[in-house]
Amino acid sequence: MTEIICRSPVDGRIVERRRTAIAADIDAALHGARAAQAAWRRVPIAERASLCLRFVDAMLDMKKDIVPELAWQMGRPVRTGGNELGGFEERVRFMAAHAEEFLAPLPAPDATPGFSRYIRREPVGVVLTIAPWNYPYLTAVNSVVPALLAGNAVVLKHAAQTVLVGDRFRMAFDRANAPRGLFQTLSLTHEDTARMIASGLVDMVCFTGSVDGGKIIERAAAGTFTALGLELGGKDPAYVRADGDVAPAIENLVDGAFYNSGQSCCGVERIYVHADQYNDFVEGFVGLARRYVLGDPLKEDTTLGPMAQERTADQVRRHVLEALAKGAHALIDAAGFPADTGSGHYLAPQVLVDVDHSMAVMMEENFGPVVGIMKVRDDEEAVRLMNHSPYGLTASIWSRDVDAVERIGDELETGTVFMNRCDYLDPALAWTGVKDSGRGATLSRVGYEALTRPKSFHLRHLLLDATVRSHLP
């Protein structure tokens, strides 16, 4: 028997130990989903939306239990643990409110007398969502709810580190009276997940995770024609222009770099600052970073919890040491954060200067509380450095000049361009990436397109003349 184990980063205790699904479980789930979807696709969109709204209400009713549960599973402080459910609610309500609009048939241009021509969005069928642990509610809901609204059935495979989140999804849908088989969860090994995809019994896979994980998903789906949505890594840059307002840039970028202990695909991992602003920015950034409180995430005064996985914390330490060996300078003394013992899950925030793109800390995904800051002379140099990355998820520009930001944004190889904000998903906009940050999109009208297939209707009306009509009974 194979088990998955969720071990808490707080103190190493086992939060959950669970048997993984066997072949019979997987087969039953997929056939149950297929049967449920056949009926669900005929349910009016308004009724689908009503189910999803009951679902979000049921989830919010569990908030007092979810917040400490998240702290135990992946280390996010209870002080900020409820923020994720705020974003969760925003996305569900937006997608439900606009489902009929976004899924409405698209009429063909240039109407022709005697013809009806339009494109209808049809559900793809059974959607497999593979969710990560870092934002376990938000990343899962991005595909789960739009998929259901579009008329699909959903099977959710959640990360072992946050396996209890899958349970919460199931409980909320049960309380919302979802039809039997429409939404299901499975605890799976990586091998069984790959076999499930290779079986051809799912119609779309929505995966959020690492680049290596995305490649495994692609290989598993090869030859099945299964649709894929891949949200992978990020190495998101920020650029503070000469005309940028330093104070709000510091406040937002410190949060963008260190929130959730830096464990975010769209977290700020590298910052480029115009030479005129550089000294003031670095001084203010370091001062604010030093005010973080690293420690037990179950305590209300903690603002920086442990990293979910020790191997990721060790990778961050290696990136920092390599940068220092190549000439970078660390501006934060870890001695000011007693919980950071130099090993384990607890890692102090770190700010590095005198960095360059020969260093892993500026080129590889850190996924931890460390950021490098570089001085640049102008927009051209900033754009060149921001694009010098295998990733392209988001980029933020800090400036008072909207025209300049739009001009720079046109040159950036990224899925989202922010101005004077960062690290945020607007459900009205497509969440997407370029290069190694993935393929496909979630949220917005575009997200619905990924979860449906187009079906064209070309209808010619037979107009009977008066003579023929007079002989009809």
N, C-alpha and C positions, 0 to 999 in steps of 0.2 A: 504494500500500500504506500502511495506517495503522499507526502504532506507538504503544505506550505506553512511557514512559520512567520508570524509578525513579531519581531523582537523590538521592544521600545528603545529609542535612542536616549530616553530620559535616564534610565538606570539599568538597561539591559534585560529587564524582565520580559517574559513571553506574554504578549497581549492576546494572541490567538494562535491556535494550532488547528489546522483543518485538513481533512482528507480532500484530495483533488478529485475531480470528476473522472469517472471511468467511461469507457466507450459507450456503454448503455445510457449513461446520463447525458452524454453529448448528443447521441442520436435522438433521444427522447426530446431534448430541448429544441433541436433544430426542426424536427417534424412537428412539434407543438407550435413553434413559431410560425412555420409555414401555414399550418391550418388556421391559426388565429389571424394571420395577415390577410388571408383570402376573404375573411369577413370584414376585417377592419378597413380595408381599402374602400369599401362601399359605405362606410359611416361618414356622414356629413362632416366637413371640416370644423364647423362650429362645435359639434359634439366632441371631436378630437381635442379641440382647444379647451373645452370644459374639463375633460379628464386631466389635461396637463396643469390646469390651474388648481384643481383639487390636489394634484400631486405636489405642487410647490407649497401649498398651504400645509399639507401633511408633513412635508420636510421641515418647514419652519417651526412647526409645533414640537419638533424634536431638538431644537437648537441648544437648549440647556444641557442636553446629553452629548450632542455632537461636538461642541467646542472642547471640553476636556478629553473626549475620545480622540480627537485629532491631535491634541498635545501628546497623548500617550503613544499614538501610532507613528507620527512623523515629526514631532518636536515643535510645532508652531505654538508660540505663547498664547495662553488663554486671553490675554489682553487684546490681541488682534485676531483671535481665531474665528470670531463671528463675522469678520469682514467678508470672508469668502461666500458666506450664505447671502450677504447683501447683493453681491454680484450675481450669484446664482438666481436669486429672485428676479433681478432686473432682466436677465437674459430670457428666462422662461416667460415672463409676462410680455416682453417685447415680441418674442417669436410667436406666441399665441395670439397676440393682438393683431399681428400682420399676416397671419397664415393664409387667410382667404385672399388677401391682396396679392401676396407673393406667389400663391399657387394658382391664381386665376388663369384661365386660358388666354393665350396671346394671339390676338387677331392678326391676320396677314394684312400688310399694307395694300393700298390700291384695291379697294373692294370692287368686285365684279358682279354686276346684276345677274341674278339667277344662281349664285354660288355662295356657299359658306366655307370659309377657309380659316383655320385657326390651329394653334399648337396647344395641346394639353400636357400638363405635367403628370406623369404616371409614377407611382412608387416603384422603387427598384425591387422590393421584396423583403428579404431578411438582412438586417444590418448587424454586423458584429462590431461593437465598440470596445477597443482595448485602451484602458485609461491608465495614466501614471499616478504616482503618489504625491507629487509636489503641490498640485492644486486639484485634489481628487474629486471635488464636487464640480468645479467650473469646467475642467477639461472633459469630464464625462457628459455634462449636460449640453455642451456645445453640439454634440451629435445626437444624443439620446432623444431629447425633446423635439428638435426639428424633424428627426426621422419618423417619430410617431405622428407628428402633425401632418407629415407628407403621406401617411398611409402605410408606413412600413411596420414590421415587427422588429424588436431589438433584443439582442443577447449581449449582456455586458460582462466582460472579463476585466475585473479590477486588479490593480497591482497587489502583490502579496503584502507590501508594507502598509497598505491602507485597505485591507480586505473587508474591514467592517463598513467601509463606505458603500460597497456593493450591497451589503445587507440593508443599509439605510435606504438606498434607492428602491430595493424590493419592498421593504416595509411601507414606504410612502406610496408606491403604486398599488399595493394591496389595499391600503386604507382609502385610496382614491377609487377603488372598485374597477381596476383595469381588467379587461377580459382575460380569461385564463390563457396563458401561453404568449400573450402579446409582448410582455417584458419579462425577461428572465436573466438570472445571473449564474455564472459558472466559475468555479475555482479551477484553474487549469495550469498545468506545467507549460513551459515554453514549447516543448515538443508537441504536446497535444494541441496547443493553439495553432502551431504550424500545420499539423495534420488536418485540423478542422478547416483551415483556410484552403488547403490543397484539395479538400474533398469536393469543392465546387458547390457545396450546399448552402453557402452564404453568398449574397449578391453584392455586398459592399462591406469593406473593412475600413473603419475609422480608427486610426492609430495615432496616439500621441506618445512620443518617447525619443529615444536616441537615434542618431543616424544609423548606427549599426543595427538597431532594432528594426528600423525602416527597411534596410536592405534584406533582412531575414523575412520580413513580411512580403516584400516583392518577390523573393525567390519562392516562397511558399505558394503565392498566387499565380506563378508563371504557368501559362497554358490553360488557366481556368476562365479567363476573361472577367474575373472578379474586379469590380471597381475598387480603387484605393484612394483614401484620403490620408495623407501623411503630414502630421505636424511634428517636425523633428527639432534639431538643436537651434541654438541662437548664440550670437556673440554681439549683442546689441550695442551700438555706439551712440554717444551724445556729442553734440558740438555746441559750445558756448561761443557765440560770435562776439565781435568787439562791441556791438550795440546791445548785447543781451543784458538783462537785469540779473545781476549776480545773486542777490539774496534768494529770490524764489527758485533760481536754478539750483543753488546749493541745497535748499530744503527738499526739493523734489528729487534731485539726483541721488542724494544720500539715501533717501527712502527707496528709490528705484534700484539702487545697488545692493542694499542690505536687508530689505524686507524679505521675510521668509528665509532668512539666512542666505540670501542670494540664490536660492533654489527656484529659479524661474527661467523659463525659456526666453522670456522677453525682459528679464532683468538687465539693468545697465552694467556692462562688464568692461567698457573702455570709454574714456572721456577725452575729447580733444578741446582745448581751450585756447582762444586767441591770445597772443602774447600780451596784449594790453590788459587783459583780465586775469591772466594766469595766476599771479601771486595772490591776489585777493581771493580768487576762487579756491585755490588749494588751502589757504589758511582757514577759510570758513568751512570748507568741506571736512577737513581733519578735525576741527573743533567740534562740529556737530557729530561726527562719527564716534568721537571719544565719549559721548554722552550715552551711548548704548549700554544697556545692562544685560550681560550675558549670564544665563543661569537656568534654573529650573523653570520650564515653561508653564508649570501649574501655578506659579506665583504671579500675582498681579503686577508687580513692579518689573518683571522681566520683559525686555523688549527684543532680545535676541536669544532664540532657543538653540538647542543642539541641532546639528545636521542630521538628517534622517539616516544616513548610511556612513559608516566609518570609512569605507573605502573612498568615498567622494571627498570627505574631509582630508584624508591623506593625499589625495590628488591635488587639492588646493595647496596644501603645505609644500608639495613638490614643485608646483608652479612658482610659488613665492621664493623658495630656495634657489631655483634655477635663475629667476630674474635677478635676485641679489648677487648671485655669482657672476652675472653678466653686466653688473654695474648699476642696477636699480637701487633705489633707496626706499626703505620702509619708514613711514611717518607715524605709525602707531605702535606703541610698546605693549606687547601682549601681557606684560606684567600688571597692567592696569585692569586686566580682566582675569581675576583669580580662577574662574571656572576653566580657563584654557590652560591645560597642563602640558601642552605640547603633543598630545596624542588623544585618541578617542574622538567622540562626537562633538565636543564643545570647542568652538573655534572663534577667536576674537575677530572683529572686523579689521581689515587691513587696507591701507592706501599706499600705492607705490607710485613713485615719480622717477624720472630719468629712465623711463621704459622705452622700448622700441619694438618693432614687429619681428625682431629675431627671437623674441621671448614668447614662450608658450602662454604666458598669462595674458598676452595681447592677441593671440591667434587661436588658441584652443578654448573650448567652452569650459569655464571654471566651475559653474554651478555652485558657487559658494560665496562667502562674504569678503571678497577681495576685488579691488578695482584699480586699474592703471590709468594715470592721467598724463597726457602729453601736451606740450605747448606747440601751437601751429601759428604760421605767419598770416594765412589768409584762407578764404573759402576754398580755393583750388586745392591747397594742401590738405585741408580737412576732408574734402570729398574723396580725394585719392586714398587717404588712410581709412576712411570709413568703408570704402568699397573693397579694400585690400583684406578680404576675409572669405572663407568658404561658405559663410552663412549670410542670410539676408531676411531676417524676420521683421524687426522694427528699427527705426532710427529716430532720434529726437534732436531738434534744432532749437536753440534758445536765442531769441532775437525779437526786436520790435518791428522788423521789416517783413511784412507778409509776402511781398513780391520776391524778396531775396530768398525767403524760405521755400516758396514754390519753385523758384529757379533751381535752387540746390536740390530740392526734393526730386525734381525731374531727373537729376543726374545720379541719384542714389539707387543702388541695387538692393531693394528691400520691399517687403510686403506692405508696410505701413510707415508713413512719415508723420511724426508728431511735431507740433510747434508749442513750446512752452508747457509741455507735459510729457509724461512717459509712462510705460508699464501699465497700460490700461487697454481693455478690450471694449470697444463700443459695439453693442449688438446690432446697430444699424449699418455697420461697415463690415466688409469681408475680412475675416481673419485668415491670413495667408502668408506664405513665405516663398522666397526664391532660393536658388542654389541648394545647398545642403539643408536649408531650413524646411524643405518639404515640397509637397505638391497638393493641389486642391485647395479648398476653402471651406470654412464654417461661418456661421452667423450671416445675417443680412439676407437679402433676396438671393444672392449668389450661393449662399450655403444651401438653400433649398434646391437649387439647380443640381448640386452635387448629389443630393439624396433622391433624385427622381430621374426619369428618362423622358425625353420629348416624344410625343406621339402626335403626328399630324393628321388633321381631318380635312379632307378636300371633298366637299359635298356639292353635287350639282342637282339643282331642283328641276323636276320635270313639270313644265307648265303646259297644262292641257288646254287646247283651244275650245271655244264655246261649242262647236259642233260635236266634238268628242264627248264633252261633259254632258251634253243633252241626252246622250244615249246611255249614260251610266245609270244604274239603278239608284 
